């Protein structure tokens, strides 16, 4: 595990002390990696996160080189009482990847990857993105499932669960985690697995960044060479939405789907007469034989005349969309789980999307089941194994003055679609509040997590996350 990085130039005279009493020269002297301060030319670019609505100015950003660097920064933040943020890919929907006036651990220089193709395992540092990891292991015809975006850091998405294109075939990302290296609040570097610190190993599989900074994961690799996948655009009616979800639920486990019901953007491959009208944009991935994949996808194509059909045999990494530099709009969203999309729910989706005033409004639906549901509910900190559908209602907008309008719209629609016990997927949560965090970790899962938090982080140093406070 190694990474080389040069130290940033010294700050100008008079700027050696950043806010909160953080000494930039002291940090630079103690780390192998780079320390970026407010006076550095790269500062504004480095502090930026994926969701541009979070415009925060940390006192310093430590682009760490290895786990020892992480341990030193953690100890420094603890000893100086400085707020600590941890960033893998910077995609936190709640803005937790950057602190206002605090210290940021930036893992992006830590991209070590050791692949054992014979035993189908890989040790991966958490500065890697899902796309970087996926492209590297694909050379061996292997894969680990992450989310739906290649630029997401593997650290954050794994800690929260990981629901992606292989979810029904191979489960959540955490179901492929065999071990991890983690720096805890006291600065220790621990190896955790089923036999070593098993309580902590349980907690980091779904419990988010509450328990330390994971610097490496050991993942199981699965045989995935080519898939049948891509985007399918259908006109969105209540019948099409309902039947799509029913087909996805009944499909072979090799097929994982994402359905986005939304107003069609002016994409060149969608006929112009459908721009501005409701569409179902499906992203589909069949992890198996091409002929079987074509048979599995055929019923979806038959739901209506496709507006665009980009599904084809491809190498698995091709399913990820091209990377972008960040999302410029503000976002209002609600994540929840439900058990079906019946005719009434489908009609509600269509009706509410037609009434939405956001620049872009959508309902995002992922059918689960399969390998996810075969893992016992108490095996990891992800407690929603039996739920059939993970959903997200999203409004994207450019005028901050409209925030309350869009928040009300997403809350109203999410409440109308929810079924069963309240539940939330932690990786899709934004600034939802303590009650919603409890919904992400219901019942005994919460009690167990707070007890583990007390053991490993009693002072809640790691609180810039969907926070689980230490048990009293």
Secondary structure by P-SEA (a helix, b strand, c coil): cbbbbbbccccccccccccccccaaaaaaaccbbbbccccccccccccccccccccccccccccccaaaaaaaaaaaaaabbbbbbbccccccccccccccbbbbcccccbbbbbcccccbbbbcccccaaaaaaaaccccbbbbbcccccccaaaaaaaccccccccccccccccccccccccccccccccccccaaaaaaaaccccccccccccccccccccccccbbbbbccccaaaaaaaaaaaaaccccccbbbbbcccccccccccccccccccbbbbbbcccaaaaaaaacccccccccccccccccccccccccccccccbbbbbcccccccccaaaaaaaaaaaaaccccbbbbbbbbbccccccccccccccccccccbbbbbbbbbccccaaaaaaaaaaaaaaaaccccccccccccccccaaaaaaaccaaaaaaaaaaaaaccccccccccccccccc
